[in-house]
Amino acid sequence: MNTRRAATRAALAVLAAATLILAGCATTSRTAPATPVPTVLAAKGASFGDFPGRPEGAALSAFARESLPTFESFALSNGIPVVVKRNTANRVQHLALYLRGGAAANPPASAGLEALALRTMARGSTSYPYAAIQALLDETSSAIGAEVSLDWSSYSLTTLDKYFDRIFPVWADSLVRPAFAKEDFDQVLSESRLALQTKEQNPWTKAGLVINDEFFKGHPYAAAPDGTKASLDAASLEAVRAWHSGPFSSNRMFVVAVGDFDPTALRARLEAALSSIPDRKFPLPPRVPAFAQAGKGRLVKHEFAQSRGIGYLRGDFAAPGTEDADYMPLGLGMKMLSDLLFNVVRDKYGASYSPSAYIRSFEANYGSLAIFKTKVSGKVKGYMDEAVAELAAGKVVSVDPGVSDGKQPRMALADSLPVYKALFTNELYEKQQTNAAIASRIAQSVISSGDFRSYLLDVDRIAAVTPEQVAAALRKYLLEGSLTWVVIGSKDQLLPTVDVDFDRFH
C-alpha cells in the first residue's frame, strides 16, 4: 500500500479540526493589548492594520487576526530591535539574539568562523566557567544554543519560566563577556572537524556537500555555515576573538522572544544586559543575489566506492524567496511533484527508497529533487521525467480517499488544489508548535521582508493561489529552469548515467 497516500487520507480525516485547534493554540494571550502596538521592524513603518504584501482584496485569516495582538516590539538604546511574541499556552520561554548575514557575511576562507565563535561563547564567560554553566543547564533542563544558517546566526536560550531569572544572566554574560578559553575553543574546533568528517563519510550528506560546492560557486552562500576542511584548519582562537571585536556588532542584531514574557520587565533586562554591545558599523552584505534560472542543466559525477551498488541523486534549482508571489504556488507544485515522484519512482518502478521534491526558505532560495538510495542510477532520471511530464500536463496523484491505490489514479491539478492547500496550511501550523520554531519563523520574516509579522500572511497567501499560478511557477522554475545535478555512488552506478539525460526534463 502507498504509505504516503495513507498518510494523506489520515490527514484529511482530521484536517479541519486540527487546523482550528492549532490556530487557536498558537495565538492565545491573556493580556492582549486593546490597541495596536507600534512596531520597530514593520516595513515602511506600517501599523498592525496595514500588511504589505497581503493578497489584494483578501481578508486576513483568523490566525493572523488573533496573532496580531500578541506582539510587542521596541528597540534598545544601542538600536537593537526586539520583538516579543506572547504565548501563554506553555511555560517555556525562548529568547534568541540574531545576527543578520549568517554564513553569507563571511568569505569562504573564513567559513565556519562565526559558528566556532558562538559555540565557544556558549561554553563559558568571565563570570561563569563551563562546568558551572553545564551544571546549571542540567539542573534546570535548559539549553543555550548557537546556530549559523545561510542568512542569519542565532544565540538562544530555552528554559522554563521559573528558571529564567537564573539562566538569563548566564546567557547574557556569555554573549557580552565570553571567556574564549583555549580549552573551550579547542573542544569546539575538534567537534566541528568531527562533524564535517562524519558528513564526508556518509554518501547522502557527502552529496549535499558536493552539490553545494557546485551550485553555490561564486555566490555568497559559498561560505559553508559550519566551515570546510581548509577553513577549519586555518581557524584560530585569535580569529574568534577578533570576530567578537568586529562582526559582533549591534547593527547586525535583533532579538526575538517567544513565551509568557512580561515585555516591560524583559525590556529592562535586555537593556541592562545588551545595551553595551557597540555599533561597529559592520558592513552587511548586499541583498543576496538570486540564483540563475535559465540554461541547460548539468551533471556532476562523484565516486563514492563505499556505497557498494547504491547511488544517490540530487538536482538543485533556483526558487523564489518567501516574499515572492511565486513562492506559495511553487511550494504547492513541489508538494504535488513529491507525491508523483513517490508514486512513479517508488511505487511503480521500485527504483528508490525515498524520492522527494521541495523548496527551501532562504533569501536567495533554491529547491531540490532528491533520490535517496537507488540501484538504477542510469534509469531513475527517466522515471523522474515521467512524473514531471504528468505534472506538466496538469495531472497529479489522486487525493480522493475512495480511489484504489493499485490503479495509480490521477486527477486534474485544479481539482486537487483545495486539498493540497489544506495539507500545506496544516504543515505550516505543525512547524510552529514550539516557541523556538515560532521565533525562527519570525526571524525569517525579519530577514526576508523587514516586517516581523510577514509570516502571518502565509495562510492568506496559500488561500489566494490559483491553478494557473501553480502551473506558471512550475514552468518558470522547474521546466524552463536550470538544474545542477549530482550523482554520487560506486562506479557501477556512475557509468550508466548520461549527461544529456540531465540537460532538461524529457
GIPE-V75991 format. One line per field, one symbol per residue. phi: phi as a letter, one per 20 degrees, with the letter a starting at -180 (. if undefined). psi: psi as a letter, one per 20 degrees, with the letter a starting at -180 (. if undefined). Layout:
phi=???
psi=???
//
This chain:
phi=.ffffffffffffdffffffffffffcfbfcfffcgegdddfflmfefecdfnfggneefffgffffgfedbbacffenffcdddfcefbdfdccbeddfolffedfgfdgnffffffffgfercfdcfgfffffffffdldbdccbcdfdbccccccbfgfdgfeeggfgffffecfflfffffgffffffffffffffedffffgfffffgffegmdgfffggendgffffefbffffffffecffcffedbccccqeeegfffgfffffedffffeelfffffgfffffdeoffbdddcfcgfflnddccbcdbfcfffeffeffgfgffffffgfffffefeffdlebfbebbaddbefeebcbdccembdcgfdfffffgfffffffendcffdffeefffelfcbfgffeggffffffffffffecedfffffffffffffecmcfegffegfffffefdgfffffffffedfdeddddcdcrfgfeegffdgffdfaed
psi=qohhhhhgghhhhjgggggggggghijpphlpqhqqpqqhjppkkqrhioopipppipqqrhggghhgijqqqrqrhjioqpppopojirjppppppqpqgchiiqqhhkpiggggghhhhiiqahiorgghghgggghjlrppqpqpahhrqqoqpprqhiighhhghggghhghmqhlqghggggggghggggghghhiphghhhggghghghjpjqhihnphjrrgghhhiqrhhhghhgijeimqhiiqrppppamqohghgggghghhiiioqojlpoqqrppqqqqhrrqrqpppopnhihmjpqppppqqqqqrhiqhiggghgghhgghghggghgggggikiqgnqrprrblrgoqqrqppoooqjlhihhhhhhhgghhghhjkprppjoiiqphijlqqrqghhighghggggghhgghikiqhghgghhgghggghijoiihhiigghhghipqhhhggggggghghjrppoqppparhhhhgippghhjiap.
//
